[in-house]
Amino acid sequence: MDTRYETAIFAGGCFWCMVSPFHVLDGIIEVKSGYTGGHKENPTYEDVKSQTSGHYEVVKIIYDPNVISYDKLLRAYWMQIDPTDDNGQFHDRGPSYRSAIFYTTDEQKQKAEKSKRELEKSGRFEDPIVTEILPATTFYDAEEYHQDYYKKNPVEYKEDRKISGRDEFIKKYWGDEYWALFD
């Protein structure tokens, strides 16, 4: 990897829905779907989905910090998830679909903790913020058919996203702020 670039890793439920919002941001080099945080080496999608490997579905984002800040990535992340749900995200249930920020540096940890405190203080959500902030562990690429799923299978992706409830949640809690992030 180019030494100018940095890595961010976020869990926010189904990784299919977490790729596209980051892909459109300036300064993003690559977004990969994958798995991290578990105990099984080289997990498969079936291992993770069956809740037996301990992994989260995540996106690994390679970005240019001279173009986009980690703080902006955190803001985009918080707007993609329900940070009050400790048993999955939207219609995807179980530990592998929980939300978490996996930091790769102490600076990322500090920024993630600060952004979480600020979100808690904002009063935007009635329930407590339960998204975990954890040290990054080995990242395993998801199978090729999961990479850029929204581009490869646009009809299925749009249907899955529509029935998930994610977009309604984003609209309710973030409204126009969400769209301003991408301007």
C-alpha positions in Angstrom: 0.0 0.0 0.0 1.2 3.5 -0.8 2.6 5.1 2.4 0.6 8.2 1.8 -2.6 6.3 2.3 -4.3 5.3 5.6 -6.8 2.6 6.5 -10.2 2.9 8.3 -12.3 -0.2 9.2 -16.0 0.1 10.1 -18.7 -2.5 10.9 -22.2 -1.3 10.2 -24.3 -4.3 9.4 -24.4 -5.8 6.0 -21.2 -4.7 4.2 -23.1 -4.4 0.9 -24.8 -1.3 2.3 -21.6 0.2 3.8 -19.5 0.2 0.6 -21.4 2.7 -1.7 -21.6 5.7 0.7 -17.8 5.7 1.1 -17.0 5.0 -2.6 -18.5 8.4 -3.6 -16.4 10.5 -1.2 -13.4 12.3 -2.6 -10.1 10.8 -1.4 -11.2 7.2 -1.2 -8.8 4.9 -2.9 -10.5 1.6 -2.3 -13.4 0.1 -0.2 -13.2 -3.7 0.4 -15.8 -5.9 2.0 -14.5 -8.3 4.6 -14.4 -9.8 8.1 -12.5 -8.9 11.2 -12.7 -9.3 15.0 -13.2 -13.1 15.2 -11.4 -16.2 16.3 -11.4 -18.3 13.1 -8.7 -18.0 10.5 -9.8 -17.4 6.9 -13.5 -17.3 7.6 -16.0 -17.6 4.8 -19.2 -15.7 4.4 -21.1 -18.8 5.6 -18.9 -18.9 8.8 -19.6 -15.3 9.5 -23.3 -15.3 8.6 -23.9 -18.4 10.8 -22.5 -16.4 13.8 -19.9 -19.1 14.6 -16.6 -17.3 13.7 -16.9 -14.3 16.0 -16.2 -11.9 13.1 -18.0 -8.7 12.1 -18.9 -7.9 8.5 -16.8 -4.8 7.8 -15.6 -2.4 5.2 -11.9 -1.6 5.0 -11.4 1.9 3.5 -8.1 3.0 2.0 -8.0 6.7 1.8 -5.8 9.7 1.2 -5.6 11.8 4.4 -4.5 14.8 2.3 -7.9 14.7 0.6 -10.3 13.4 3.2 -9.9 13.3 7.0 -10.5 10.4 9.3 -13.0 12.8 11.1 -15.0 13.1 7.9 -15.0 9.3 7.5 -16.3 9.0 11.1 -19.1 11.4 10.4 -20.0 9.5 7.3 -19.9 6.2 9.3 -22.2 7.4 12.1 -24.7 8.5 9.4 -24.9 5.0 8.0 -25.7 3.0 11.1 -28.1 2.8 14.1 -25.5 3.3 16.9 -28.1 2.3 19.5 -28.6 -1.3 18.3 -26.4 -3.9 19.9 -27.8 -6.9 18.1 -27.2 -6.1 14.5 -28.2 -3.4 12.0 -31.7 -2.9 10.5 -33.0 -6.2 9.2 -29.6 -8.0 9.6 -29.6 -9.5 13.1 -26.8 -11.2 15.1 -23.3 -10.4 16.4 -21.7 -10.4 12.9 -23.9 -7.4 12.0 -23.2 -5.2 15.0 -21.7 -1.8 14.6 -18.0 -1.1 15.6 -15.1 1.1 14.7 -11.8 -0.8 14.4 -9.0 1.6 14.9 -5.6 1.1 13.4 -3.7 3.8 15.3 -3.9 5.5 18.7 -4.9 8.7 16.9 -7.9 6.9 15.3 -8.9 5.5 18.7 -8.9 9.0 20.2 -10.9 10.5 17.3 -13.4 7.7 17.3 -13.9 8.0 21.1 -14.3 11.8 20.8 -16.8 11.4 17.9 -18.8 8.9 19.9 -18.9 11.2 23.0 -20.1 14.1 20.7 -22.8 11.9 19.2 -23.9 10.9 22.7 -24.0 14.5 23.9 -25.9 15.7 20.8 -29.2 14.1 22.0 -29.9 13.0 18.5 -30.8 9.5 19.8 -33.0 8.7 22.8 -31.2 5.4 23.5 -27.5 5.0 24.5 -24.8 4.7 21.8 -23.6 1.1 21.9 -21.2 1.1 19.0 -17.9 -0.4 20.1 -14.5 1.1 19.5 -12.0 -1.8 19.2 -8.4 -2.4 18.0 -8.2 -3.6 14.5 -7.3 -7.3 14.1 -6.6 -9.4 11.0 -8.8 -8.3 8.1 -10.0 -11.0 5.7 -11.3 -10.1 2.3 -14.8 -11.3 1.7 -15.4 -13.5 -1.3 -15.1 -11.7 -4.7 -18.9 -11.8 -5.4 -19.3 -9.5 -2.3 -16.9 -6.9 -3.5 -18.7 -3.9 -5.0 -21.9 -5.8 -4.8 -24.0 -2.6 -5.4 -22.3 -2.2 -8.8 -22.4 -5.9 -9.8 -26.0 -6.5 -8.7 -27.7 -3.2 -8.7 -31.3 -4.5 -8.8 -30.8 -6.9 -5.9 -28.8 -4.3 -4.0 -31.4 -1.7 -4.3 -34.2 -4.1 -3.2 -32.2 -5.4 -0.2 -31.4 -1.8 0.9 -35.0 -0.8 0.4 -36.4 -3.5 2.6 -33.7 -3.1 5.3 -35.1 0.1 6.7 -31.6 1.8 6.6 -32.6 4.6 4.3 -35.7 5.5 6.4 -33.6 5.5 9.5 -31.0 7.8 7.9 -33.8 10.2 6.7 -35.4 10.3 10.2 -32.2 10.9 12.2 -30.0 12.9 9.7 -32.3 14.4 7.0 -30.5 16.9 4.8 -27.3 16.7 6.9 -26.7 13.3 5.3 -26.8 14.6 1.8 -24.7 17.7 2.6 -21.9 15.3 3.6 -21.6 14.2 0.0 -21.5 17.7 -1.5 
